[in-house]
């Protein structure tokens, strides 16, 4: 039920980070940073805690890989 407050820059928002190469795709770490998306549209999926970001990155690695690689 958590919804990020995009107007509140002091609210921590976490996301998983992955390392990609030609031969692998692996969860690396989770980050907390100011919410800015460099994509052409939309926003980056953010989670309310580091633990949730790590779980999401590890548990759903194949889904993340499909999203990142199209």
N, C-alpha and C positions, 0 to 999 in steps of 0.2 A: 503494500500500500504506500510505500515511500515515493514521493514525487520530488525531483530536484527543483530547487528554487533558482532558476537561471538568472534572476536579478540579484541574488545574494552571493557575491564573490567570496564572502568569508565562510560559506558553507562548504565543507569538504565534499568532494565528489571523486570517486575512484574508478579506475578502469584497468582491465588487464592489458599487458604488453607482451607481444610475441616477437620471437626472432625467426626470420625466414631466410632460407637459402634455397638453392636449386634442389637439394636433397632432403630438406627437413622443414618442419613447421612445429615450433615448440613454445609452450607458455614459458615466459621468462620471469616476470615480476609484475606487481601491480603498482600503480602510481596514483598520487593525489596531486592535482594541479588545477590551476584556474581553468574554467571551462571554455575553451575556444576550439572550434572545429575548423580545420583548414580545408574541408571538403567543399565541393561546389554547392551543396545544399544539405539540409538536415543537420543533425547534431550527433555527437558521439554518445554511445551508450555509457551511462554513468551509473555507479552503484554507491550505496550509502556507507559502505565500510570496506576496508582493505581485505578483510576475510571473505566477504562476498565476491569481491573482484577476483581474488585468487581462486575461489571455488568455481566461479563461472568460467574463468580462463582454463582451468584444468579439466573440469567436468565436460565442458562443451567445446573442446579443442577442435573437433572435426567440423562443427557448425561454424566456428570462427574462421577456420581455414577456408571453407566454402565461400563465406562472405568476403574475405580478403582477396581470394583468387578468382572470384566470379564463377 
